[in-house]
């Protein structure tokens, strides 16, 4: 079932640690929420013209990359699903990974930020059939 993560500050990155079982699909729903610094009023983070990507690696400097599929569920509401399918999770050899989420803007090549990062613990299933 999806877990909802609310990212509440454009200035700082949030941390969310994930547990994945090798050979099983994984999905988490992320809701991005901004906050007006002058009024403290929260608002949905609009993803119009934005691209959201997410990757996991054994370490930050590793060349080996596991990609999440990212589905924008509600562009104006700032809701995305991060998905790692069976075909990806069954190839993970490591027991620990690091990951992050990156957002870029198609209208502004200078715009990029990472709202979310964390570690992934990868478990192997006991029952295989």
Helices and strands as residue ranges (DSSP letters): E 4-7, E 14-15, E 18-21, E 26-35, E 42-44, E 50-57, E 66-67, E 69-74, E 79-84, H 86-89, E 96-105, E 108-123
